Amino acid sequence: MKRISIFVTFVLILALTGCQSTKFVPDNEYLLDKVSLKTDTKEVSREELSGYLRQTPNASTFGLFRINLGIYNLSGRDSAGWFNRVLRNMGSPPVIYDPALASISRQQLQLAMQNKGFFNAKVSDTTVYKDKKAKVTYAVRANTPYRLRNYKTVFENEQLAAIAADTARSYIRPNMLFDVDILENERDRIATRFRQTGHYYFTKEALSYIADSTLNSHSVDLAIGLNEEIQKLPETYRNALFRRFTIGNVFFHVNRDFLSANTDSVKAEQNDTVRRGNYFLINNSNKEFIRFNTLILNTSIVPGRFYNDFSVERTYAALNGIPAIKYIDMNFSLAGDSMLNCDIYLSPAREVNFSFETEATYTEGYWGAGGIINTQHKNLFSGAETLTLRGRIAVEKQGKVWAQEYGVQAGLQFPNFLMPFVSYDTKRRIRAKTEFSANMNYQFRPQEYTMTSIGAGLKYLWNWRQSRSTLDLIDLSFVYFPNISQIFFSNYLATGIYNQYNYKDHLIMRLAYSNSYSGFAPSRPLRNFISYNWNIETAGNVLYGISKMFGTKQEDNTSYKVFNIRFAQYIKAYMSVSYNQILDADNRIVYRAALGVAVPYGNADIIPYERRFFSGGANSVRGWSENTLGPGSYQRVTAQGRHDFNQSGDIKLDLNMEVRSKMFWLLEGALFIDAGNIWTVKDYQQQEGGVFDFRKFYRQIASAYGAGLRADFSYFLLRVDLGIKLYDPARDRRSAWRTKPSLKSDMALHLAIGYPF
């Protein structure tokens, strides 16, 4: 409660400073206090029109507090004092109302409406002055819009005509608003697809529209064709627009400063040059920093094929994704009437990096410390192979004994698709990275157990435009418990506080695919967007099939074993979708829904502990600490006040809404509501109320609310969230709604890196 009191006091102080919001407003000037935008049509949203306003008030947090302005107003009038400079740098000066900018905003709004087809729209503005504050209202009267009646394409070039007439891909639709933005998108589409067929010199400026509107009909007949100015140009220039260019030679210039590189191709006989077909590797030093074949595999610009903008973009993305390359530049030059040469300039990055981390831990009353060392080599075999090594040592004082943990991880990533019996062209087309990994972990906890885990894997990673995919072709995990103390077994395993299965030797051999997508467009940062990620995995099928094929004997006629270890068999799927509603540059609302389901079958009765779902924590229902919610209405606390560490499930549901608002300096505030839980698909021992049941699961959905602070340091975001339970399904009906939350049992404080979703 003390933290809450401090937070409330802080907010009240800032709110009171709002009374002095005009402190630094000069005489005869006005603070821009409020801007309202009213429109009588729903076909153009206020959110879209607000982007045309040239002056808006100081940003407000959650639409209530102008903390930036409040911080600035806390400073004294002496701008030379260091404390005053700090406050002013953290805050924002008052926005002074400017009638000229209001006039420009009105004109821009009217132009925006006209661009949407509302040619007769009228925009007016009204300003009210009071107490050195100005409130501006813009009123948009749309009137009847103009709509598209007929549309035709007029081109002599058959290929260009076919692209323009492609109604399946066209942005133009019958009876649509005469929207200039959509018309511009259509010009971009036609020009881009035409350039992808080899027309290097063709641009959208070569296209123009002819519009004809009948008097008082509010309908427009539209035609697209070549720009009249283009048609007046000499024939040689017009021929160049419609000439298809093929790629002649591709020159890779390595170990060269691309900022000062000449755009002309360097002749092979003047440099240390290696040739492979029509690819040339030109090395300007005695050291080869990257293999020729690696560059070719990551280049979509192919000699003998037509020029293609998309191939250029893919090449930039692939080469920029190689850690061994620091800088890249690309130029094209004429090599004949219908041929282009491509020059690609590459500079190497630093090959080896080291880092060291320390950590402090606190687990169940025991303090510990650890150290982590990381190293990365970005070009191990001169083919842009990335080797990553990580070592960890940790100790923990448990009474008179020391618990110890040692871990090693290794990863080797290749910048191409390593798969036998796959053609060279297919590898270039897929453009996937291949990663091998291995890890080993040893835990020695004298009062509890000794555990060794070993893992290995092979995965492929690739990007396609705004989505990322990962295929875990093989992911092998082996966990071995050579020793479990009798006291630990009696107190925790036999009593059911810990699930006994989690402390038995087990083997997981899984296959998995995951995909993520973000609709965020850097060119339009204030546009709403959707993001999602999903994955599906299965384990044990190959081992089960082999056991069946060779007639392996089952133990107790229930399960097969490999090296005397029962292997897991299950299927698991998960999907999370989030929607970002951008209110303005400083405020947004983010909605998230996530659902996961895992089912054991065949050789297994339960999902391995590390592959199950958990609820609560910084990225789930934040009124609960990590892994302390569910399954269902189940919860048990021991006499010592410890939660049941067996709170895991096979089904997971998360529903979240979070309001994010900039405050001042690096700080951002958040208000959130979370709901969700986990459930099991079977009635596992000693988890009463944990099984998913369609008739009552909705009554077991927990909910929480809270507030958070975030510090955005650009390269990472530090987050603190305080979650408070609203509805606790583990309690009886009379006390489930936490109208008077307890500081000890109904609140959870979370410290995390990055947004929760």
C-alpha positions in Angstrom: 0.0 0.0 0.0 2.9 2.3 0.6 3.9 2.1 -3.1 0.3 2.9 -4.1 0.3 5.9 -1.8 3.5 7.3 -3.3 2.1 6.8 -6.8 -1.2 8.6 -6.0 0.6 11.4 -4.3 2.8 11.8 -7.3 -0.2 12.0 -9.6 -1.9 14.5 -7.4 1.1 16.8 -7.4 1.3 16.7 -11.1 -2.5 17.3 -11.4 -2.1 20.4 -9.1 0.7 21.7 -11.3 -2.0 21.8 -14.1 -3.4 24.8 -12.3 -0.2 26.6 -13.3 -0.3 25.4 -16.9 -0.1 29.0 -18.2 2.9 29.8 -16.1 5.2 30.2 -19.1 2.6 31.6 -21.5 3.6 35.1 -22.5 1.3 38.1 -22.2 -1.2 38.4 -25.0 -0.7 34.8 -25.9 -2.8 31.7 -25.2 -2.1 28.1 -24.3 -3.6 25.7 -26.8 -5.7 23.8 -24.3 -8.0 21.7 -26.5 -8.5 20.8 -30.1 -11.8 19.2 -31.2 -12.6 17.7 -34.6 -16.2 17.2 -35.6 -17.4 15.6 -38.9 -20.8 14.7 -40.3 -19.6 11.7 -42.2 -18.4 8.2 -41.1 -16.7 7.5 -44.4 -13.6 9.4 -43.3 -12.7 8.8 -39.7 -11.7 11.5 -37.2 -8.5 9.5 -36.5 -7.5 9.8 -40.1 -8.3 13.5 -40.3 -6.4 14.3 -37.1 -3.2 13.6 -38.9 -3.6 16.8 -40.9 -3.8 19.1 -37.9 -0.7 21.3 -37.8 -1.0 22.2 -34.1 -2.2 20.1 -31.2 -2.1 20.6 -27.4 0.6 19.3 -25.1 0.4 15.5 -24.8 -1.8 14.2 -22.0 -1.3 10.9 -20.1 -4.5 8.7 -20.3 -6.2 11.9 -21.6 -6.2 13.3 -18.0 -2.8 14.7 -16.9 -0.4 16.8 -18.9 2.6 15.5 -17.0 5.1 16.7 -19.6 3.8 20.3 -19.2 3.6 19.9 -15.4 7.2 18.8 -15.2 8.2 21.8 -17.3 6.2 24.2 -15.2 7.9 23.0 -12.0 11.1 24.6 -13.2 11.9 28.2 -12.2 12.1 31.1 -14.5 15.9 31.1 -14.4 16.8 28.8 -17.3 20.5 28.9 -16.4 20.1 26.9 -13.2 21.0 23.2 -13.6 17.9 21.9 -11.8 15.6 24.1 -14.0 17.4 22.8 -17.1 16.9 19.2 -16.0 13.1 19.8 -15.5 12.8 21.5 -18.8 14.6 18.8 -20.6 12.4 16.1 -19.0 9.2 18.1 -19.7 7.7 19.9 -22.7 7.2 23.7 -23.0 3.6 24.9 -23.4 2.1 24.9 -26.9 1.2 28.5 -27.8 -1.9 28.9 -30.0 -0.9 30.1 -33.4 -3.8 31.4 -35.6 -1.7 30.9 -38.8 -1.3 27.2 -38.0 -5.0 26.9 -37.3 -5.7 28.4 -40.8 -3.2 25.9 -42.3 -4.9 23.0 -40.4 -8.3 24.1 -41.8 -6.9 24.2 -45.3 -5.2 20.8 -44.9 -8.5 19.2 -43.6 -10.4 20.6 -46.6 -7.7 19.3 -49.0 -7.8 15.9 -47.3 -11.6 15.7 -47.7 -11.3 16.6 -51.4 -8.6 13.9 -51.8 -11.2 11.5 -50.5 -13.8 12.5 -53.1 -15.6 15.1 -51.1 -15.0 18.0 -53.5 -17.7 20.2 -52.0 -16.6 19.7 -48.4 -16.5 22.8 -46.2 -14.3 23.1 -43.1 -14.6 25.9 -40.5 -12.8 26.6 -37.3 -13.9 28.3 -34.1 -11.6 29.5 -31.3 -12.8 30.2 -27.7 -10.4 32.2 -25.4 -10.6 32.0 -21.6 -8.1 32.4 -18.8 -5.1 32.6 -21.2 -6.2 29.3 -22.8 -7.5 28.7 -26.3 -9.9 25.9 -27.4 -10.2 25.3 -31.1 -13.0 23.3 -32.8 -12.8 22.2 -36.5 -16.1 21.4 -38.1 -16.2 19.3 -41.3 -19.3 19.4 -43.4 -18.7 16.7 -46.0 -21.6 17.2 -48.5 -22.2 14.7 -51.2 -19.1 12.9 -52.3 -18.0 12.0 -55.9 -17.9 8.3 -56.7 -16.4 6.2 -59.5 -18.8 5.2 -62.2 -16.7 3.8 -65.0 -13.0 2.9 -65.2 -10.9 1.9 -68.1 -7.2 1.4 -69.0 -5.7 2.8 -72.1 -2.3 1.3 -73.0 -0.7 0.2 -76.3 1.8 -2.1 -74.6 0.1 -5.4 -74.1 2.0 -6.4 -70.9 1.3 -3.1 -69.3 -2.3 -3.2 -70.4 -2.7 -6.7 -68.8 -1.2 -5.6 -65.5 -3.5 -2.5 -65.4 -6.6 -4.5 -66.3 -6.0 -7.1 -63.5 -9.2 -6.6 -61.5 -8.2 -9.2 -58.9 -5.2 -7.2 -57.8 -6.5 -3.7 -58.6 -7.3 -1.2 -55.9 -10.0 0.3 -58.1 -13.6 -0.8 -57.3 -16.9 0.2 -58.8 -18.8 2.9 -56.9 -15.8 3.6 -54.7 -15.1 7.1 -53.4 -13.0 9.1 -55.8 -10.1 8.7 -53.3 -6.8 10.2 -54.5 -4.8 7.9 -52.1 -6.3 4.8 -53.6 -5.6 6.1 -57.1 -2.0 6.7 -56.1 -1.8 3.2 -54.7 -3.0 1.8 -58.1 -0.3 3.8 -59.9 2.3 2.3 -57.6 0.9 -1.2 -58.1 1.0 -1.0 -61.9 4.4 0.6 -62.0 5.9 -1.9 -59.5 4.6 -5.0 -61.3 5.7 -3.6 -64.6 9.2 -3.0 -63.2 9.3 -6.6 -61.9 9.2 -7.8 -65.5 12.5 -6.1 -66.4 11.4 -2.5 -67.2 14.1 -0.8 -65.1 13.5 2.8 -66.3 9.7 2.7 -65.8 8.3 4.7 -62.9 4.8 5.6 -61.7 5.3 9.2 -63.0 4.8 7.8 -66.5 1.2 7.0 -65.6 -1.6 9.5 -65.3 -5.4 9.6 -65.0 -8.1 11.4 -67.0 -11.3 12.1 -65.1 -14.6 13.2 -66.4 -17.5 14.2 -64.2 -21.0 14.9 -65.4 -22.5 18.2 -64.1 -24.3 17.6 -60.7 -24.1 13.8 -61.0 -21.4 13.4 -58.4 -20.1 10.5 -60.6 -16.7 10.3 -62.3 -15.6 8.3 -65.3 -11.9 7.5 -65.0 -9.2 6.3 -67.4 -5.5 5.6 -66.8 -2.9 5.7 -69.5 0.6 7.1 -70.2 1.3 10.7 -69.1 0.8 13.1 -72.0 4.2 14.7 -71.3 5.8 11.2 -71.7 4.1 10.8 -75.1 5.6 14.1 -76.3 9.2 13.0 -75.5 11.6 11.7 -78.2 11.0 8.1 -79.3 14.4 6.9 -78.0 13.3 7.9 -74.5 9.9 6.3 -74.8 11.5 3.2 -76.1 13.8 3.0 -73.0 10.7 3.1 -70.8 9.4 -0.1 -72.4 12.7 -1.9 -72.9 13.2 -5.0 -70.8 16.6 -5.2 -69.2 18.3 -8.4 -68.2 21.1 -8.7 -65.7 24.5 -9.1 -67.3 27.2 -9.4 -64.6 27.1 -9.2 -60.8 30.2 -7.8 -59.1 30.8 -8.3 -55.4 33.3 -5.7 -54.1 34.5 -6.8 -50.6 36.8 -5.1 -48.1 36.0 -1.8 -49.8 34.6 1.5 -48.4 31.3 1.6 -50.2 30.7 5.3 -49.4 33.6 6.2 -51.7 33.2 3.4 -54.2 32.8 4.2 -57.9 29.5 3.1 -59.4 31.3 1.8 -62.5 32.1 -1.9 -62.6 35.7 -2.7 -61.7 37.5 -4.6 -64.5 38.5 -8.1 -63.5 42.1 -7.7 -64.8 42.7 -4.7 -62.5 41.9 -6.4 -59.2 42.2 -9.7 -57.3 39.1 -11.2 -58.9 37.5 -14.6 -58.8 34.8 -15.5 -61.4 32.0 -18.0 -61.3 29.8 -17.8 -64.4 28.7 -14.2 -64.5 29.4 -13.5 -60.9 32.6 -11.8 -59.9 34.2 -11.5 -56.5 36.6 -8.5 -56.4 38.7 -8.4 -53.3 40.5 -5.2 -52.5 42.8 -6.7 -49.8 44.8 -9.8 -49.3 42.3 -11.2 -46.9 39.0 -12.9 -48.0 36.5 -12.1 -45.3 33.5 -14.0 -46.8 33.2 -16.9 -49.2 32.1 -16.4 -52.7 29.4 -19.1 -52.6 27.8 -17.5 -49.5 27.3 -14.3 -51.3 25.8 -15.9 -54.4 23.3 -18.0 -52.3 22.1 -14.8 -50.6 21.7 -12.8 -53.8 18.4 -12.9 -55.7 19.8 -10.9 -58.6 20.6 -13.6 -61.2 22.5 -13.0 -64.4 20.5 -13.7 -67.5 17.2 -13.0 -65.8 15.1 -9.9 -66.1 15.6 -7.0 -63.7 13.2 -7.2 -60.8 12.7 -4.7 -57.9 11.6 -7.5 -55.6 14.9 -9.3 -56.2 16.8 -6.2 -55.3 14.8 -5.9 -52.0 15.4 -9.6 -51.2 19.1 -9.2 -51.8 19.4 -6.2 -49.5 17.4 -8.0 -46.8 19.5 -11.2 -47.1 22.9 -9.6 -47.1 21.9 -7.2 -44.3 20.9 -10.2 -42.3 24.4 -11.7 -42.3 26.2 -10.6 -39.1 29.6 -10.7 -40.8 28.6 -7.9 -43.1 28.6 -4.3 -41.6 27.7 -2.2 -44.6 26.1 -2.8 -48.0 25.4 -0.7 -51.1 24.2 -1.6 -54.5 24.3 0.1 -57.9 23.2 -0.7 -61.5 24.8 0.5 -64.7 24.2 0.0 -68.4 26.1 -2.7 -70.1 24.4 -2.6 -73.4 21.1 -1.6 -75.0 19.1 -4.1 -72.9 21.6 -5.2 -70.2 22.4 -4.0 -66.7 25.5 -4.8 -64.5 25.0 -4.9 -60.8 27.7 -3.7 -58.3 27.4 -4.8 -54.7 29.8 -3.2 -52.2 30.3 -5.0 -48.9 32.3 -4.1 -45.7 33.1 -6.6 -42.9 31.8 -6.3 -39.4 33.8 -7.1 -36.2 34.1 -10.9 -36.1 34.3 -11.7 -32.4 32.3 -10.3 -29.4 32.5 -11.1 -25.7 30.2 -10.2 -22.9 29.9 -11.1 -19.2 26.9 -11.0 -16.9 26.4 -11.4 -13.2 23.1 -12.2 -11.4 21.7 -12.5 -7.9 18.9 -15.0 -7.1 16.5 -15.5 -4.2 14.5 -18.8 -4.2 12.3 -19.9 -1.3 14.4 -18.0 1.3 17.8 -19.0 -0.2 20.2 -16.4 -1.7 22.5 -17.2 -4.6 24.7 -15.6 -7.2 25.8 -16.5 -10.7 27.9 -15.5 -13.6 27.4 -15.9 -17.4 30.0 -15.5 -20.1 29.0 -15.2 -23.8 31.1 -15.1 -26.9 30.1 -14.9 -30.6 32.1 -15.4 -33.7 30.3 -14.0 -36.8 32.4 -15.6 -39.5 33.8 -18.8 -38.2 34.6 -20.6 -41.5 34.7 -17.4 -43.7 31.2 -18.3 -44.9 29.2 -16.0 -42.5 28.7 -18.9 -40.1 27.9 -17.6 -36.6 29.2 -19.5 -33.6 27.6 -18.6 -30.2 28.9 -20.0 -26.9 27.4 -19.4 -23.5 28.6 -20.7 -20.1 26.8 -20.2 -16.7 27.9 -21.0 -13.1 25.6 -20.4 -10.2 25.7 -21.2 -6.5 23.0 -20.9 -3.7 23.5 -21.1 0.0 21.0 -23.6 1.5 21.7 -23.7 5.2 25.1 -25.2 5.7 25.4 -26.6 2.1 26.0 -25.0 -1.2 23.7 -25.8 -4.2 25.5 -25.6 -7.5 24.5 -25.3 -11.2 26.7 -25.5 -14.3 25.4 -24.9 -17.9 26.9 -24.8 -21.4 25.1 -23.8 -24.6 26.5 -23.8 -28.1 24.9 -22.7 -31.4 26.2 -22.7 -35.0 24.1 -20.8 -37.6 24.7 -21.1 -41.4 23.4 -18.3 -43.6 21.8 -20.8 -46.1 19.4 -23.7 -46.3 21.4 -26.9 -45.5 19.4 -29.8 -46.7 20.6 -32.8 -48.7 19.1 -33.6 -52.1 17.7 -30.0 -52.5 18.7 -28.2 -55.7 20.9 -25.1 -55.7 18.1 -22.9 -57.1 15.7 -24.1 -54.4 18.1 -23.2 -51.7 18.5 -19.7 -53.1 14.7 -19.3 -53.4 13.9 -20.5 -49.9 16.6 -18.3 -48.4 16.5 -19.9 -44.9 19.2 -20.0 -42.2 20.2 -23.3 -40.7 21.0 -23.5 -37.0 22.5 -26.4 -35.0 22.4 -26.2 -31.2 23.5 -28.2 -28.2 23.2 -27.6 -24.4 24.0 -29.3 -21.2 23.0 -28.4 -17.7 24.0 -29.9 -14.3 22.3 -29.1 -11.0 23.6 -30.4 -7.7 21.1 -29.6 -4.8 22.3 -31.7 -1.8 19.1 -31.4 0.1 16.9 -32.1 -2.9 18.2 -33.8 -6.0 20.9 -34.1 -8.7 19.9 -33.5 -12.3 21.6 -33.6 -15.7 19.8 -32.4 -18.9 21.2 -32.6 -22.4 19.7 -31.2 -25.5 20.4 -30.9 -29.2 18.5 -29.5 -32.2 18.4 -28.5 -35.8 16.2 -25.7 -37.0 15.6 -23.5 -40.1 14.7 -19.8 -39.9 13.4 -17.6 -42.7 11.6 -14.3 -43.2 9.0 -13.5 -45.8 8.1 -9.8 -45.9 6.6 -9.0 -42.5 6.4 -12.5 -41.2 9.1 -14.7 -39.6 9.1 -18.5 -39.5 11.0 -21.2 -37.6 11.0 -24.9 -38.3 12.5 -27.1 -35.5 13.2 -30.2 -37.6 14.8 -32.0 -34.6 14.7 -30.9 -31.0 15.9 -33.6 -28.6 15.9 -33.2 -24.9 17.0 -35.7 -22.3 16.6 -35.2 -18.5 18.2 -37.6 -16.0 17.8 -37.6 -12.2 20.4 -39.9 -10.7 19.6 -39.0 -7.1 16.6 -37.6 -5.2 16.9 -37.2 -1.5 14.4 -39.1 0.7 13.5 -36.0 2.6 12.7 -34.1 -0.6 10.7 -37.0 -1.9 8.7 -37.4 1.3 7.9 -33.7 1.8 7.3 -32.6 -1.8 6.8 -35.5 -4.2 4.9 -37.9 -2.1 2.6 -35.2 -0.8 1.8 -33.9 -4.3 3.2 -30.4 -3.9 5.5 -31.2 -6.8 4.4 -33.5 -9.6 6.4 -36.7 -9.4 6.5 -37.0 -13.2 8.6 -33.8 -13.4 11.3 -35.6 -11.4 11.5 -38.7 -13.4 13.9 -39.4 -16.3 12.2 -38.4 -19.6 13.0 -38.0 -23.2 11.4 -35.5 -25.7 12.0 -35.7 -29.4 9.9 -32.9 -31.0 9.1 -31.4 -34.4 7.7 -27.8 -34.3 6.8 -24.9 -36.6 6.2 -21.3 -35.5 5.3 -18.1 -37.3 4.9 -14.5 -36.3 3.7 -11.4 -38.2 3.5 -7.7 -37.5 1.4 -5.3 -39.5 3.3 -2.2 -38.2 4.3 0.1 -41.1 7.2 2.4 -40.2 6.1 4.7 -43.0 2.6 5.1 -41.3 3.4 4.8 -37.5 0.0 6.2 -36.5 -2.0 3.6 -38.4 -3.7 0.8 -36.4 -2.2 -2.6 -36.9 -2.5 -6.3 -36.0 0.2 -8.7 -34.9 0.1 -12.4 -34.3 2.2 -15.4 -33.5 1.4 -19.1 -33.6 3.1 -22.4 -33.3 2.4 -26.1 -33.5 4.5 -29.0 -32.2 4.4 -32.7 -31.8 6.7 -35.2 -30.1 7.3 -38.9 -29.9 5.7 -39.9 -33.2 8.9 -41.0 -34.9 10.1 -43.0 -31.9 6.6 -44.5 -31.5 6.6 -45.5 -35.1 10.0 -47.1 -34.9 9.0 -49.0 -31.7 5.9 -50.3 -33.5 7.9 -51.2 -36.6 10.5 -53.3 -34.8 8.0 -54.8 -32.3 9.6 -53.4 -29.3 8.1 -54.8 -26.1 6.0 -52.3 -24.0 6.6 -51.9 -20.3 3.5 -53.1 -18.5 1.8 -53.1 -21.9 1.4 -49.4 -21.6 4.4 -47.6 -23.0 7.6 -47.9 -25.0 11.1 -46.9 -23.8 14.3 -45.8 -25.5 17.5 -46.5 -23.5 15.1 -47.6 -20.7 13.5 -44.1 -20.6 9.8 -43.5 -21.4 9.6 -40.9 -24.2 6.9 -38.2 -24.4 4.2 -38.2 -27.1 1.8 -35.3 -27.5 0.6 -32.5 -29.8 0.5 -28.8 -28.8 -0.8 -25.7 -30.5 -0.8 -22.0 -29.5 -1.9 -18.7 -31.0 -1.7 -15.1 -29.8 -3.3 -12.2 -31.6 -2.9 -8.5 -30.6 -4.5 -5.4 -32.0 -2.9 -1.9 -31.6 -5.4 0.9 -31.7 -3.4 4.1 -32.1 -5.2 7.1 -30.6 -2.4 9.6 -31.3 1.4 9.8 -31.1 1.4 9.4 -27.3 -1.6 7.1 -26.6 -2.7 3.7 -27.7 -4.8 0.8 -26.6 -3.6 -2.8 -27.2 -5.9 -5.8 -27.1 -4.6 -9.3 -26.9 -6.2 -12.8 -27.1 -4.3 -16.0 -26.8 -5.3 -19.7 -26.7 -3.2 -22.8 -26.3 -4.1 -26.5 -26.3 -1.8 -29.5 -25.6 -2.9 -33.2 -25.6 -0.9 -36.2 -24.5 -1.5 -39.5 -26.3 0.0 -42.8 -27.3 3.1 -43.3 -25.2 2.4 -40.6 -22.6 -0.3 -39.8 -20.0 0.9 -36.2 -19.3 2.7 -33.4 -21.2 6.3 -32.9 -20.0 6.5 -30.2 -17.4 8.7 -27.9 -19.5 6.2 -28.1 -22.4 3.1 -27.4 -20.4 1.2 -24.1 -20.0 1.5 -21.7 -17.0 -0.6 -18.7 -16.0 0.1 -15.6 -13.9 3.3 -13.5 -14.1 4.4 -10.5 -16.1 3.0 -11.6 -19.5 -0.2 -13.2 -18.4 -2.8 -12.4 -15.7 -0.7 -10.0 -13.7 -2.7 -10.1 -10.5 -0.9 -13.4 -9.8 2.8 -14.2 -9.5 4.4 -16.3 -12.1 3.0 -19.9 -12.3 0.6 -19.5 -9.4 -2.8 -19.3 -11.2 -4.9 -22.4 -11.9 -5.4 -24.9 -13.2 -9.1 -24.0 -13.1 -10.3 -23.4 -9.6 -7.5 -25.4 -8.0 -5.0 -23.9 -5.6 -3.4 -25.3 -2.5 -1.0 -23.5 -0.1 1.0 -25.5 2.4 1.3 -24.8 6.1 4.6 -22.9 5.3 2.7 -20.6 3.0 4.2 -22.1 -0.2 2.1 -22.5 -3.3 1.7 -25.8 -5.1 4.4 -25.9 -7.7 2.3 -28.3 -9.7 0.2 -25.4 -11.1 0.5 -26.2 -14.8 -2.0 -27.1 -17.4 -2.8 -28.4 -20.9 -5.1 -25.5 -22.0 -4.4 -21.8 -21.7 -6.5 -18.7 -22.2 -5.3 -15.1 -22.0 -7.4 -12.0 -22.6 -5.8 -8.6 -22.1 -6.4 -4.9 -22.7 -3.8 -2.3 -21.9 -3.8 1.5 -22.3 -0.3 2.9 -23.0 0.4 6.6 -22.6 3.6 8.6 -22.8 4.3 10.5 -19.6 7.5 12.5 -19.6 11.2 12.0 -20.4 11.7 8.2 -21.0 8.7 7.2 -18.9 5.4 5.7 -20.1 2.4 4.8 -18.0 0.0 1.9 -18.5 -3.4 0.8 -17.2 -4.5 -2.8 -17.8 -7.1 -5.4 -17.4 -6.2 -9.1 -17.7 -8.3 -12.3 -17.7 -7.5 -16.0 -18.2 -6.5 -19.3 -16.7 -5.1 -22.7 -17.5 -6.9 -26.1 -17.3 -5.9 -29.8 -17.7 -7.4 -32.2 -20.2 -7.3 -35.0 -17.7 -8.1 -35.4 -14.1 -4.6 -35.5 -12.7 -4.0 -36.6 -9.2 -4.6 -34.0 -6.4 -5.7 -31.2 -8.7 -9.4 -30.9 -7.9 -11.2 -28.4 -10.1 -8.4 -28.3 -12.6 -10.1 -30.2 -15.5 -11.5 -28.2 -18.4 -15.3 -28.4 -18.4 -17.5 -26.5 -21.0 -20.3 -26.2 -18.4 -18.2 -24.2 -15.9 -14.9 -23.1 -17.4 -16.2 -19.5 -17.9 -16.7 -19.3 -14.1 -13.0 -20.2 -13.6 -11.6 -17.3 -15.7 -9.6 -15.2 -13.3 -9.4 -11.4 -13.8 -7.1 -8.7 -12.6 -6.4 -5.0 -13.1 -3.5 -2.7 -12.4 -1.0 0.0 -13.5 2.5 0.0 -14.7 5.5 2.2 -15.4 7.9 1.7 -18.3 11.3 3.3 -19.1 11.9 3.3 -22.9 15.7 3.4 -23.5 15.2 2.7 -27.3 17.3 -0.4 -27.4 15.3 -2.0 -24.6 12.3 -1.2 -22.4 12.3 -1.7 -18.6 8.8 -2.5 -17.2 7.3 -2.5 -13.7 3.6 -3.6 -13.3 1.5 -3.8 -10.2 -1.4 -6.3 -10.7 -4.4 -6.6 -8.4 -6.8 -9.5 -8.3 -10.3 -8.7 -9.3 -11.9 -12.2 -9.5 -10.2 -15.3 -7.9 -11.7 -18.6 -9.1 -9.8 -20.5 -6.4 -12.0 -18.9 -3.7 -15.6 -19.6 -2.8 -18.3 -17.5 -4.4 -18.7 -15.1 -1.5 -15.0 -14.1 -1.5 -14.1 -14.6 -5.2 -14.7 -10.9 -6.1 -11.8 -9.1 -4.4 -13.6 -5.8 -3.6 -11.2 -5.1 -0.8 -7.9 -6.6 -2.0 -5.2 -7.7 0.5 -1.7 -6.4 0.0 -0.2 -9.8 0.9 -2.5 -12.2 -1.1 -4.2 -10.1 -3.8 -1.3 -8.1 -5.3 1.7 -9.0 -7.4 4.6 -6.8 -8.5 6.4 -7.7 -11.8 9.7 -6.5 -13.1 10.3 -7.4 -16.8 12.0 -6.4 -20.0 9.9 -5.4 -23.0 6.1 -5.1 -23.5 3.9 -8.0 -22.2 2.4 -8.4 -25.7 
